[in-house]
Amino acid sequence: MNRISKDNKYLSENLRSMLFIFACLVVFSGFLCMILDEHWFQFPATIKVPLYTIVGMSVCFAFTFSLLDVVNVWLVHCSGNENTSLVQSQDQVHLILLTSIVMGACFGMIFGLMDVEDQRGLQLRDALIQDEEYCIPVGIILGGISGMYNQALLSQSKKHRRSSRLDFNDETEEIISESDRLL
């Protein structure tokens, strides 16, 4: 994502709009966290679950994009080659957006349905452990599917760049041979 976010010419208007919307969602979720504080307001589960779903989506989005940006910067820095980044195309960004939103929604919904936020002491610890038992398989499955699809998109992106370079080299050779012929 470093290569994509570093230069705005790589970002389509649609993608920039989606990223802006999700950035606003993160800010809105901060507001929701204040509202969900039980000392201020008491909400029934039918309202809490959708709110925790929104909070889960934004937390997952923020964490995923931050982590991937750090990993991409680290990979590019260590290798010295910008093409080693994990995310190099808009399709990959769309995949990450979709995966983080679905995963965050699942995590938030599980958290809200299990009513973890209302537990105290050892009951809270037990509720969080039970919540993890449901969330870990969801994360493994969605992360695995997303990782495989991301690898396929990365391979496709590399093949496209390689074929573009070959076309450029063929055109360059034709121009050089034409100039040699003229001389």
C-alpha positions as a Markdown table, in Angstrom:
| # | Residue | x | y | z |
|---|---|---|---|---|
| 1 | Met | 0.0 | 0.0 | 0.0 |
| 2 | Asn | 3.0 | 2.3 | 0.5 |
| 3 | Arg | 3.5 | 2.5 | -3.3 |
| 4 | Ile | -0.2 | 3.1 | -3.9 |
| 5 | Ser | -0.8 | 5.6 | -1.1 |
| 6 | Lys | 2.5 | 7.4 | -1.7 |
| 7 | Asp | 1.5 | 8.6 | -5.1 |
| 8 | Asn | -2.2 | 9.7 | -5.6 |
| 9 | Lys | -2.0 | 9.2 | -9.3 |
| 10 | Tyr | -2.3 | 5.4 | -8.6 |
| 11 | Leu | -5.5 | 5.8 | -6.7 |
| 12 | Ser | -8.8 | 6.0 | -8.5 |
| 13 | Glu | -11.4 | 8.5 | -7.4 |
| 14 | Asn | -13.6 | 5.6 | -6.3 |
| 15 | Leu | -10.9 | 4.1 | -4.1 |
| 16 | Arg | -10.0 | 7.4 | -2.6 |
| 17 | Ser | -13.7 | 7.9 | -1.7 |
| 18 | Met | -14.0 | 4.5 | -0.1 |
| 19 | Leu | -10.9 | 5.1 | 2.0 |
| 20 | Phe | -12.2 | 8.5 | 3.1 |
| 21 | Ile | -15.5 | 6.9 | 4.1 |
| 22 | Phe | -13.8 | 4.2 | 6.1 |
| 23 | Ala | -11.5 | 6.9 | 7.8 |
| 24 | Cys | -14.7 | 8.7 | 8.8 |
| 25 | Leu | -16.1 | 5.4 | 10.0 |
| 26 | Val | -13.1 | 5.1 | 12.4 |
| 27 | Val | -13.8 | 8.6 | 13.8 |
| 28 | Phe | -17.5 | 7.8 | 14.1 |
| 29 | Ser | -16.6 | 4.6 | 16.0 |
| 30 | Gly | -14.7 | 6.6 | 18.5 |
| 31 | Phe | -17.9 | 8.5 | 19.2 |
| 32 | Leu | -19.8 | 5.2 | 19.4 |
| 33 | Cys | -17.4 | 3.9 | 22.0 |
| 34 | Met | -18.3 | 6.9 | 24.2 |
| 35 | Ile | -22.0 | 6.2 | 23.7 |
| 36 | Leu | -21.6 | 2.5 | 24.4 |
| 37 | Asp | -20.1 | 3.3 | 27.8 |
| 38 | Glu | -22.6 | 1.7 | 30.2 |
| 39 | His | -22.2 | 4.5 | 32.7 |
| 40 | Trp | -23.7 | 7.0 | 30.3 |
| 41 | Phe | -26.4 | 5.1 | 28.4 |
| 42 | Gln | -28.1 | 1.7 | 28.7 |
| 43 | Phe | -29.0 | 0.1 | 25.4 |
| 44 | Pro | -30.8 | -3.2 | 24.7 |
| 45 | Ala | -29.0 | -5.9 | 22.8 |
| 46 | Thr | -30.9 | -5.1 | 19.6 |
| 47 | Ile | -29.2 | -1.7 | 19.5 |
| 48 | Lys | -25.8 | -2.8 | 20.9 |
| 49 | Val | -25.1 | -5.5 | 18.4 |
| 50 | Pro | -25.3 | -3.3 | 15.3 |
| 51 | Leu | -23.2 | -0.6 | 17.1 |
| 52 | Tyr | -20.5 | -3.1 | 18.1 |
| 53 | Thr | -20.6 | -4.4 | 14.5 |
| 54 | Ile | -19.8 | -0.9 | 13.3 |
| 55 | Val | -17.0 | -0.5 | 15.9 |
| 56 | Gly | -15.6 | -3.9 | 15.0 |
| 57 | Met | -15.5 | -3.0 | 11.3 |
| 58 | Ser | -13.7 | 0.3 | 11.9 |
| 59 | Val | -11.2 | -1.2 | 14.4 |
| 60 | Cys | -10.4 | -4.1 | 12.0 |
| 61 | Phe | -10.1 | -1.6 | 9.1 |
| 62 | Ala | -7.7 | 0.7 | 11.0 |
| 63 | Phe | -5.6 | -2.1 | 12.3 |
| 64 | Thr | -5.3 | -3.9 | 9.0 |
| 65 | Phe | -4.4 | -0.9 | 7.0 |
| 66 | Ser | -1.9 | 0.4 | 9.6 |
| 67 | Leu | -0.2 | -3.0 | 9.9 |
| 68 | Leu | 0.0 | -3.5 | 6.1 |
| 69 | Asp | 1.4 | -0.1 | 5.6 |
| 70 | Val | 4.1 | -0.7 | 8.3 |
| 71 | Val | 4.9 | -4.1 | 6.7 |
| 72 | Asn | 5.1 | -2.6 | 3.2 |
| 73 | Val | 7.4 | 0.2 | 4.3 |
| 74 | Trp | 9.6 | -2.3 | 6.1 |
| 75 | Leu | 9.8 | -4.6 | 3.1 |
| 76 | Val | 10.6 | -1.8 | 0.7 |
| 77 | His | 13.2 | -0.4 | 3.1 |
| 78 | Cys | 14.9 | -3.7 | 3.7 |
| 79 | Ser | 14.9 | -4.8 | 0.0 |
| 80 | Gly | 15.5 | -1.4 | -1.5 |
| 81 | Asn | 13.0 | -2.4 | -4.2 |
| 82 | Glu | 9.6 | -0.9 | -4.4 |
| 83 | Asn | 8.2 | -4.0 | -6.2 |
| 84 | Thr | 8.5 | -6.1 | -3.1 |
| 85 | Ser | 5.5 | -4.5 | -1.4 |
| 86 | Leu | 2.7 | -6.8 | -0.4 |
| 87 | Val | 0.0 | -4.6 | -1.9 |
| 88 | Gln | 0.6 | -3.3 | -5.4 |
| 89 | Ser | -2.7 | -2.9 | -7.1 |
| 90 | Gln | -6.1 | -1.4 | -6.5 |
| 91 | Asp | -7.7 | -4.8 | -6.6 |
| 92 | Gln | -5.6 | -5.8 | -3.6 |
| 93 | Val | -6.7 | -2.7 | -1.8 |
| 94 | His | -10.3 | -3.6 | -2.5 |
| 95 | Leu | -9.7 | -7.1 | -1.3 |
| 96 | Ile | -8.2 | -5.9 | 2.0 |
| 97 | Leu | -11.1 | -3.4 | 2.4 |
| 98 | Leu | -13.7 | -6.1 | 1.9 |
| 99 | Thr | -11.9 | -8.7 | 4.1 |
| 100 | Ser | -11.3 | -6.2 | 7.0 |
| 101 | Ile | -14.9 | -5.0 | 6.9 |
| 102 | Val | -16.4 | -8.6 | 6.8 |
| 103 | Met | -14.0 | -9.8 | 9.5 |
| 104 | Gly | -14.6 | -6.7 | 11.7 |
| 105 | Ala | -18.3 | -7.1 | 11.3 |
| 106 | Cys | -18.2 | -10.7 | 12.4 |
| 107 | Phe | -16.0 | -9.9 | 15.4 |
| 108 | Gly | -18.2 | -7.0 | 16.5 |
| 109 | Met | -21.3 | -9.0 | 16.1 |
| 110 | Ile | -19.9 | -11.9 | 18.1 |
| 111 | Phe | -18.8 | -9.5 | 20.8 |
| 112 | Gly | -22.2 | -7.9 | 21.0 |
| 113 | Leu | -24.2 | -11.1 | 20.8 |
| 114 | Met | -22.2 | -12.7 | 23.6 |
| 115 | Asp | -22.8 | -9.6 | 25.7 |
| 116 | Val | -19.1 | -9.5 | 26.7 |
| 117 | Glu | -19.2 | -5.8 | 27.5 |
| 118 | Asp | -21.5 | -6.3 | 30.5 |
| 119 | Gln | -19.4 | -8.9 | 32.3 |
| 120 | Arg | -17.1 | -8.1 | 35.3 |
| 121 | Gly | -14.1 | -9.7 | 36.9 |
| 122 | Leu | -13.5 | -13.4 | 36.2 |
| 123 | Gln | -16.8 | -13.6 | 34.2 |
| 124 | Leu | -15.3 | -11.0 | 31.8 |
| 125 | Arg | -12.1 | -13.1 | 31.4 |
| 126 | Asp | -14.2 | -16.2 | 30.7 |
| 127 | Ala | -16.5 | -14.3 | 28.3 |
| 128 | Leu | -13.5 | -13.0 | 26.4 |
| 129 | Ile | -12.0 | -16.4 | 26.2 |
| 130 | Gln | -15.3 | -17.8 | 24.9 |
| 131 | Asp | -15.5 | -14.8 | 22.4 |
| 132 | Glu | -12.0 | -15.8 | 21.2 |
| 133 | Glu | -13.1 | -19.4 | 20.6 |
| 134 | Tyr | -15.6 | -18.1 | 18.0 |
| 135 | Cys | -13.5 | -15.3 | 16.6 |
| 136 | Ile | -10.2 | -17.2 | 15.9 |
| 137 | Pro | -11.7 | -19.7 | 13.4 |
| 138 | Val | -13.5 | -16.8 | 11.6 |
| 139 | Gly | -10.2 | -14.9 | 11.4 |
| 140 | Ile | -8.3 | -18.0 | 10.2 |
| 141 | Ile | -10.8 | -18.8 | 7.5 |
| 142 | Leu | -11.3 | -15.3 | 6.2 |
| 143 | Gly | -7.6 | -14.5 | 6.5 |
| 144 | Gly | -6.6 | -17.7 | 4.7 |
| 145 | Ile | -9.0 | -17.1 | 1.8 |
| 146 | Ser | -8.0 | -13.4 | 1.6 |
| 147 | Gly | -4.3 | -14.3 | 1.7 |
| 148 | Met | -4.7 | -16.9 | -1.2 |
| 149 | Tyr | -6.6 | -14.4 | -3.3 |
| 150 | Asn | -4.1 | -11.6 | -2.5 |
| 151 | Gln | -1.3 | -13.9 | -3.7 |
| 152 | Ala | -3.2 | -14.6 | -6.9 |
| 153 | Leu | -3.7 | -10.8 | -7.5 |
| 154 | Leu | 0.0 | -10.2 | -6.7 |
| 155 | Ser | 1.1 | -12.8 | -9.3 |
| 156 | Gln | -1.4 | -11.3 | -11.8 |
| 157 | Ser | 0.0 | -7.8 | -11.2 |
| 158 | Lys | 3.6 | -9.0 | -11.6 |
| 159 | Lys | 2.8 | -10.8 | -14.9 |
| 160 | His | 1.1 | -7.7 | -16.2 |
| 161 | Arg | 4.1 | -5.5 | -15.3 |
| 162 | Arg | 6.5 | -8.0 | -16.9 |
| 163 | Ser | 4.5 | -8.1 | -20.1 |
| 164 | Ser | 4.4 | -4.3 | -20.1 |
| 165 | Arg | 8.2 | -4.2 | -19.8 |
| 166 | Leu | 8.6 | -6.7 | -22.6 |
| 167 | Asp | 6.4 | -4.6 | -24.9 |
| 168 | Phe | 8.4 | -1.5 | -24.0 |
| 169 | Asn | 11.7 | -3.3 | -24.7 |
| 170 | Asp | 10.4 | -4.6 | -28.0 |
| 171 | Glu | 9.5 | -1.0 | -29.0 |
| 172 | Thr | 12.9 | 0.3 | -27.9 |
| 173 | Glu | 14.7 | -2.3 | -29.9 |
| 174 | Glu | 12.7 | -1.4 | -33.0 |
| 175 | Ile | 13.5 | 2.3 | -32.6 |
| 176 | Ile | 17.3 | 1.5 | -32.0 |
| 177 | Ser | 17.4 | -0.8 | -35.1 |
| 178 | Glu | 15.6 | 1.8 | -37.2 |
| 179 | Ser | 18.1 | 4.5 | -36.1 |
| 180 | Asp | 21.0 | 2.2 | -36.8 |
| 181 | Arg | 19.6 | 1.5 | -40.3 |
| 182 | Leu | 19.3 | 5.2 | -41.0 |
| 183 | Leu | 22.9 | 5.9 | -39.9 |
